Each structure stands twice: as structure tokens, then as C-alpha cells.
Amino acid sequence: MVKRRLFYLPLAFVITGLLVGVAPAGAQSSPGGACPTPGAVETLGSGQIVCIALNGSQTWQPYSGGGGTPGASPVAPTSGSSAAGPKKIKLYKPYGTALSQETFGSTDQQVADVTGVKLKNGTIRLYAFVKGMGIRSAVSTDKTGSEFTAEPGMRSTQEFWGQPRAVSLSDGRLRLFYLSGGAIKSAISDDGLTFSEEAGSRITTEQAGFEPGAITVVPVAGGGYRGYFSDLERPGVIADHKIVTATSPDMLTWTIGPTVVGEGSVGLVSAGGKHPFALTESKGKVRLFYQADIPGSEPELLTAVSDDGLKFKSERSLGIPRGADPDIVKLNKKKSLLFYGDEIDPTNGFGIKAAKSIG
């Protein structure tokens, strides 16, 4: 087993890509990926991307072409936030790297889509997609989450599970939601290590009206659950992403609800968002965390809050540029850890970083 100690690194380049048919965190030569020469233009799908020098980093960004000058402002969805971006809120402070390819003995430079749970002994177990392997897990060696050790074996029954999300159940079992075949599916485990696939799909493309991405689930006062998910992000496809809600009595059968973040939302947050994570706060409030593309800038981790789980407001930036695919593990009533995807370094590629709550 390989131990991974959290260490300090400068924030580098974010990459977005396709993991075995799912797009959690990605590959180079795609929007957000590191690029060599400012002004360089490459063809991607039916469009183009251009190398932009911004805030000390060089990254690929969507390029409209049309006789414009390569290296000009990148093209982004029109319904996003203003060029200045949302105001910042200090909730978490980044403190190091949690998981990388070294953690799992991989050489594919891609560990993505982290999700975590607090174990009975106070330690933390993280699950993540490891390219070329599938869903792997690692457990912290202490209650602070300062060091993680890879656990042997695969958590997924096949490599084609993408964007996992772990939910602890009241009976001590663990449900793991994942993407496969254009649908959100789930598996159940007694020990958090060996999972059995649950029959059927939780949410299908036909049901949602689009191919769904990872789901996040919170309990609802009075019983039942509310889930949030976005359309599946894919490299090279620039879209006004949206976050939709759904409700369920048992986490197995879901009824699709309204859009809560993005164009047509029922609240005040009309800019797009993707790969959300939700948690409940005092007085029944729900706080969403998600990544959003900021026009003229880099993608950021944003947060918004709702009194009823539907109408979100007060969108703020966490001040973590290029952060992706957030997941939060509560340590106690006041403290929590935020895990998110980001470029580690040129050798390790994309991995999982960590931030601790402030206050």
C-alpha cells in the first residue's frame, strides 16, 4: 500500500476530460488543460480551442475563430456570471494534495471525481476514479485527513463506473451512486469495500431530458431525499450547464424537479453550474457547491444557499480557481474538509486536493 502525505504545492493547471465514457476531470488539449504556446489554436470536435495566458497560467480555452485574433478573450456561455465574477466567501482554505496517481501506483496521471465518508473510528475514506483501474479507495491514517493510504482492490465491479458519490445510510450500509450507460445507477455495501449493484437505474437520460452527471443527496425534513445533478460535462463541448433537482422516498425511485442553478432556475442563480455537492445547514437550509465557467477567466468553485432546497441565492466564489468536482466530509458540527479535483504537477497530472473549513 502507498501512503500519501498532504504537502503544499502551487496551484497549477486544471484539466477537463473524458474518463471511460464519462467526463469528470480529464485530459490535456481540452478546455482548461495546460497548453504550451499562447495564441496556439487546435481543432477540437467541431470547434477550436486557443491557448490563453491568464493569471500566470497557460490553458486551452474555447475559441470562436471567425477571423478573430488567437489569444483574444476566450468564448464562454453567454448566460454566465459577469467578467468580474461573483463575490468571494471565505469558507475553506486549501492545504495540500490528498490523492494522486502515486497513491494508487498508477501512471495514467488521472485521479478524479472524489467522494468521501467519515468512518466510525473518525478516519476518512475517500473514493475516486483512477484512470485505467476504476473506482479505488484510500483511508486516512488519522482523524484530520492529513495522510491517506490506498486500500487494496477495486470498489467498482467494472471499470466503467464514473463520477461516484457515496452516501452513508442509517443502517450502517453505504450506497454508492455512479454513472454508467448514460444513467445514474447505484450499488450497496455493508463494509464500504465490496459493493453489489442495485437493479435498474436511478435516473436515466430519458427521464432527465439530458445525459445526467453525478448526483448528490440530502435528507428532507419529514422524510425522503432530495438530489441534485447537472448535465454531464464533456471535453470540448461548451454549454450553459444547469443543475436540476429530484426527489425520492428511498433513493431508488426518483421524480425530476425544476432547474435550481442555470438558465430557467426557480431561484436567483441563473449562471450555469456542474457536478454539484449539497449539504444541509441549520434551519433546514441547503448549500450547494459546484464548478462554474467564468467568462474571461478560469473555472471556479462556487457556492449558493437555499432556504427550501429549490430557490438558491447569494452565489459566491470559494476563491479556489480551477477547482472541480467538489465533495465535503463533515468532521463534526463545526469542522469539515473539502476535497476537489485539480492539476497536481506535470508529473502526477490531475489529482485530488484538500481544503479545511475556516472558523
For each residue, the residues with C-beta under 8 A, 3 or more apart:
1: 149 150 151 152
2: 102 103 104 105 149 150
3: 141 147 148 149
4: 97 98 99 100 102 103 138 147 148 149 150
5: 146 147
6: 95 96 97 98 145 146 147 354
7: 96 97
8: 95 96
9: 12 96 97 344 345
10:
11: 94 321 322 342 343
12: 9 34 57 342 343 344 345 346
13: 32 33 34 57 58 59 322 343
14: 32 33 59 298 299 321 322 323 324 341 342 343
15: 25 26 27 28 30 32 33 34 343 349 350
16: 23 25 26 27 30 31 32 33 233 235 324
17: 23 25 26 27 28 30 33 110 235 350
18: 21 22 23 26 27 234 235
19: 22 23 24 25 26 110 112 113 129 131 162
20: 131 159 160 162
21: 18 160 162
22: 18 19 129 162 163 179 232
23: 16 17 18 19 26 232 233 234 235
24: 19 112 113 129 162 163 214 275 324 325 341
25: 15 16 17 19 110 112 113 129 324 325 341 350
26: 15 16 17 18 19 23 30 32 33 110 112 235 350
27: 15 16 17 18 30 33 110 235
28: 15 17 33 34 60
29: 33 35 42 44 49 60
30: 15 16 17 26 27 33 44 49 60 235 236
31: 16 44 49 59 60 61 62 235 236 238
32: 13 14 15 16 26 59 60 61 298 299 322
33: 13 14 15 16 17 26 27 28 29 30 59 60
34: 12 13 15 28 57 58 59 60 343 346
35: 29 38 40 51 52 58 59 60
36: 40 51 58
37: 40 51 58
38: 35 51 52 53 58 71
39: 50 51 70 71
40: 35 36 37 50 51 70
41: 48 49 50 51 63 65 70
42: 29 48 49 60
43: 47 48
44: 29 30 31 47 48 49 235 236
45: 236 237
46:
47: 43 44 62 63 65 236 238
48: 41 42 43 44 62 63 64 65
49: 29 30 31 41 42 44 60 61 62 63 236
50: 39 40 41 60 61 62 63 70 71 72 74
51: 35 36 37 38 39 40 41 58 59 60 61 70 71
52: 35 38 58 59 60 61 71 74
53: 38 57 58 71
54: 57 58 59 297 298
55: 298 321
56:
57: 12 13 34 53 54 298
58: 13 34 35 36 37 38 51 52 53 54
59: 13 14 31 32 33 34 35 51 52 54 298
60: 28 29 30 31 32 33 34 35 42 49 50 51 52
61: 31 32 49 50 51 52 74 75
62: 31 47 48 49 50 74 75 76 238
63: 41 47 48 49 50 68 70 74 75
64: 48 68 75
65: 41 47 48 68
66:
67:
68: 63 64 65 72
69: 72
70: 39 40 41 50 51 63
71: 38 39 50 51 52 53
72: 50 68 69
73: 296
74: 50 52 61 62 63 295 296
75: 61 62 63 64 238
76: 62 80 238 293 294 295 296
77: 80 238 239 240 241 272 293 295
78: 240
79: 240 262 263 270 271 272
80: 76 77 240 271 272 292 293 294 295
81: 84 85 86 271 292 294 295 315
82: 85 295
83: 294 295 296 297
84: 81
85: 81 82 294 297 300 317
86: 81 271 302 315 316 317
87: 316 317
88: 316 317 318 319
89: 303 316 317 318 319
90: 93 319 358
91: 303 318 338 357 358
92: 318 320 338 355 356 357 358
93: 90 355 356 358
94: 11 320 353 354 355
95: 6 8 354 355 356
96: 6 7 8 9 353 354
97: 4 6 7 9 100 344 351 352 353 354
98: 4 6 114 126 145 148 339 351 352 353 354
99: 4 103 104 111 114 126 128 138 148 351 352
100: 4 97 103 111 344 348 349 351 352
101: 104 105 106 107 108 109 110 111 130 348 349 351
102: 2 4 105 106 348
103: 2 4 99 100 111 138 148 150
104: 2 99 101 111 130 133 136 138 150
105: 2 101 102 150
106: 101 102 109 110 111 130 131 132 133
107: 101
108: 101 130 131 132 349
109: 101 106 131 347 348 349 350
110: 17 19 25 26 27 101 106 129 130 131 349 350
111: 99 100 101 103 104 106 114 128 129 130 131 350 351 352
112: 19 24 25 26 128 129 131 324 325 341 350 352
113: 19 24 25 128 129 162 163 164 214 275 325 341
114: 98 99 111 126 127 128 325 327 339 340 341 352
115: 126 127 128 164 165 166 176 327
116: 124 125 126 127 166 327 329 337 339
117: 124 125 166 168 174 192 329
118: 122 123 124 168 329 330 331
119: 122 123 124 125 139 192
120:
121:
122: 118 119 143
123: 118 119 139 140 141 142 143
124: 116 117 118 119 139 140 143 145 148 329 337
125: 116 117 119 137 138 139 140 151 192
126: 98 99 114 115 116 137 138 139 140 148 339 352
127: 114 115 116 135 136 137 155 164 166 176
128: 99 111 112 113 114 115 135 136 137 138 164 352
129: 19 22 24 25 110 111 112 113 134 135 161 162 163 164
130: 101 104 106 108 110 111 133 134 135 136
131: 19 20 106 108 109 110 111 112
132: 106 108 159
133: 104 106 130 136 154 159
134: 129 130 154 155 156 158 159 160 161
135: 127 128 129 130 154 155 156 161 164 176 178
136: 104 127 128 130 133 150 151 154 155
137: 125 126 127 128 150 151 155 192 193
138: 4 99 103 104 125 126 128 148 149 150 151
139: 119 123 124 125 126 148 149 151
140: 123 124 125 126 143 144 145 146 147 148 149
141: 3 123 146 147 148 149
142: 123 145 146 147
143: 122 123 124 140 331
144: 140
145: 6 98 124 140 142 148 329 331 337 354
146: 5 6 140 141 142
147: 3 4 5 6 140 141 142
148: 3 4 98 99 103 124 126 138 139 140 141 145
149: 1 2 3 4 138 139 140 141
150: 1 2 4 103 104 105 136 137 138
151: 1 125 136 137 138 139 193
152: 1
153: 193
154: 133 134 135 136 157
155: 127 134 135 136 137 164 176 193 195
156: 134 135 159 160 161 164 178 187 195
157: 154 161 187 195 197
158: 134 161
159: 20 132 133 134 156
160: 20 21 134 156 180 181
161: 129 134 135 156 157 158 164 178 179 180
162: 19 20 21 22 24 113 129 178 179 180
163: 22 24 113 129 178 179 213 214 275 325
164: 113 115 127 128 129 135 155 156 161 176 177 178 214
165: 115 176 177 178 214 215 216 217 327
166: 115 116 117 127 174 175 176 177 192
167: 174 175 176 177 217 251
168: 117 118 174
169: 172 173 174 175
170:
171:
172: 169 190
173: 169 188 189 190
174: 117 166 167 168 169 188 189 192
175: 166 167 169 186 187 188 189 198 251
176: 115 127 135 155 164 165 166 167 186 187 188 189 195
177: 164 165 166 167 184 185 186 202 214 215 217
178: 135 156 161 162 163 164 165 184 185 186 187
179: 22 161 162 163 183 184 185 212 213 214 232
180: 160 161 162 183 185
181: 160 185 201
182: 204 205 211
183: 179 180 201 202 203 204 205 212
184: 177 178 179 201 202 203 204 212 214 215 229
185: 177 178 179 180 181 197 198 200 201 202
186: 175 176 177 178 197 198 202 251 252
187: 156 157 175 176 178 195 196 197 198
188: 173 174 175 176 195 196 198
189: 173 174 175 176 192 193 194 195 196
190: 172 173 194
191: 194
192: 117 119 125 137 166 174 189
193: 137 151 153 155 189
194: 189 190 191
195: 155 156 157 176 187 188 189
196: 187 188 189
197: 157 185 186 187
198: 175 185 186 187 188 252
199:
200: 185 252
201: 181 183 184 185 204
202: 177 183 184 185 186 215 251 252 254
203: 183 184 207 208 212 215 227 229 246 254 256
204: 182 183 184 201 207 208 212
205: 182 183 208 209 210 211 212
206: 209
207: 203 204 254 256
208: 203 204 205 211 212 229 231 244 256
209: 205 206 256
210: 205 231 232
211: 182 205 208 231 232
212: 179 183 184 203 204 205 208 215 229 230 231 232
213: 163 179 229 230 231 232 233 274 275
214: 24 113 163 164 165 177 179 184 229 230 275 276 325
215: 165 177 184 202 203 212 227 228 229 246
216: 165 227 228 229 276 277 278
217: 165 167 177 225 226 227 251 278
218: 225 226 227 278 279 280 286 309
219: 224 225 226 280
220: 223 224 225 226 247 309
221: 284
222:
223: 220 249
224: 219 220 247 248 249
225: 217 218 219 220 247 248 249 250 251
226: 217 218 219 220 245 246 247 248 257 278 286 309
227: 203 215 216 217 218 245 246 247 248 251 254
228: 215 216 243 244 245 246 260 276 278 288
229: 184 203 208 212 213 214 215 216 243 244 246 276
230: 212 213 214 233 241 242 243 244 261 273 274 275 276 290
231: 208 210 211 212 213 239 241 242 274
232: 22 23 179 210 211 212 213
233: 16 23 213 230 237 239 241 274 275
234: 18 23 237
235: 16 17 18 23 26 27 30 31 44
236: 30 31 44 45 47 49
237: 45 233 234
238: 31 47 62 75 76 77 293
239: 77 231 233 272
240: 77 78 79 80 262 263 272
241: 77 230 231 233 262 272 273 274 292 293
242: 230 231 259 261 262 263 264 265 272 273
243: 228 229 230 259 260 261 262 273 274 276 288 290
244: 208 228 229 230 256 257 258 259 260
245: 226 227 228 257 258 259 260 309 310
246: 203 215 226 227 228 229 254 255 256 257
247: 220 224 225 226 227 254 255 257
248: 224 225 226 227 251 252 253 254 255
249: 223 224 225 253
250: 225 253
251: 167 175 186 202 217 225 227 248
252: 186 198 200 202 248
253: 248 249 250
254: 202 203 207 227 246 247 248
255: 246 247 248
256: 203 207 208 209 244 246
257: 226 244 245 246 247 260 310
258: 244 245 265 266 310
259: 242 243 244 245 262 263 264 265 266
260: 228 243 244 245 257 265 266 267 269 288 306 309 310 311 312
261: 230 242 243 265 267 269 271 272 273 276 288 290 304 312
262: 79 240 241 242 243 259 265 269 270 271 272 273
263: 79 240 242 259 270 272
264: 242 259
265: 242 258 259 260 261 262 268 269 270 312
266: 258 259 260 310 311
267: 260 261 304 306 310 311 312 313
268: 265 311 312 313 315
269: 260 261 262 265 273 304 312 313 315
270: 79 262 263 265
271: 79 80 81 86 261 262 292 315
272: 77 79 80 239 240 241 242 261 262 263 292 293
273: 230 241 242 243 261 262 269 276 288 290 291 292 302
274: 213 230 231 233 241 243 290 291 292
275: 24 113 163 213 214 230 233 290 291 324 325 326
276: 214 216 228 229 230 243 261 273 288 289 290 326
277: 216 288 289 290 326 327 328
278: 216 217 218 226 228 286 287 288 289
279: 218 286 287 289 328 330
280: 218 219 284 285 286 287
281: 285 286 287 305
282: 285
283: 307
284: 221 280 307 308
285: 280 281 282 305 306 307
286: 218 226 278 279 280 281 305 306 308 309
287: 278 279 280 281 303 304 305 306
288: 228 243 260 261 273 276 277 278 303 304 305 306 312
289: 276 277 278 279 301 302 303 318 326 328 338
290: 230 243 261 273 274 275 276 277 301 302 303 326
291: 273 274 275 299 300 301 302 323 324 325 326
292: 80 81 241 271 272 273 274 299 300 302
293: 76 77 80 238 241 272 299
294: 76 80 81 83 85 297 298 299 300
295: 74 76 77 80 81 82 83
296: 73 74 76 83
297: 54 83 85 294 300 321
298: 14 32 54 55 57 59 294 321 322
299: 14 32 291 292 293 294 321 322 323 324
300: 85 291 292 294 297 317 318 319 320 321 322 323
301: 289 290 291 317 318 320 323 324 326 340
302: 86 273 289 290 291 292 315 316 317 318
303: 89 91 287 288 289 290 315 316 318
304: 261 267 269 287 288 312 313 314 315 316
305: 281 285 286 287 288 312 313 314
306: 260 267 285 286 287 288 309 310 311 312 313
307: 283 284 285 311
308: 284 286 311
309: 218 220 226 245 260 286 306
310: 245 257 258 260 266 267 306
311: 260 266 267 268 306 307 308
312: 260 261 265 267 268 269 288 304 305 306 315
313: 267 268 269 304 305 306
314: 304 305
315: 81 86 268 269 271 302 303 304 312
316: 86 87 88 89 302 303 304
317: 85 86 87 88 89 300 301 302 320
318: 88 89 91 92 289 300 301 302 303 323 338
319: 88 89 90 300
320: 92 94 300 301 317 323 340 355
321: 11 14 55 297 298 299 300
322: 11 13 14 32 298 299 300 342 343
323: 14 291 299 300 301 318 320 326 340 341 342 353
324: 14 16 24 25 112 275 291 299 301 340 341 342
325: 24 25 112 113 114 163 214 275 291 340 341
326: 275 276 277 289 290 291 301 323 338 339 340
327: 114 115 116 165 277 338 339 340
328: 277 279 289 336 337 338 339
329: 116 117 118 124 145 336 337 339
330: 118 279 333 335 336
331: 118 143 145 335 336 337
332: 335
333: 330
334: 357 359
335: 330 331 332 356 357
336: 328 329 330 331 356 357
337: 116 124 145 328 329 331 354 355 356 357
338: 91 92 289 318 326 327 328 354 355 356 357
339: 98 114 116 126 326 327 328 329 352 353 354 355
340: 114 301 320 323 324 325 326 327 352 353 354 355
341: 14 24 25 112 113 114 323 324 325 350 351 352 353
342: 11 12 14 322 323 324 350 351 352 353
343: 11 12 13 14 15 34 322 349 350 351
344: 9 12 97 100 347 348 349 350 351 353
345: 9 12 348
346: 12 34 349
347: 109 344
348: 100 101 102 109 344 345 351
349: 15 100 101 108 109 110 343 344 346
350: 15 17 25 26 109 110 111 112 341 342 343 344
351: 97 98 99 100 101 111 341 342 343 344 348
352: 97 98 99 100 111 112 114 126 128 339 340 341 342
353: 94 96 97 98 323 339 340 341 342 344
354: 6 94 95 96 97 98 145 337 338 339 340
355: 92 93 94 95 320 337 338 339 340
356: 92 93 95 335 336 337 338
357: 91 92 334 335 336 337 338
358: 90 91 92 93
359: 334
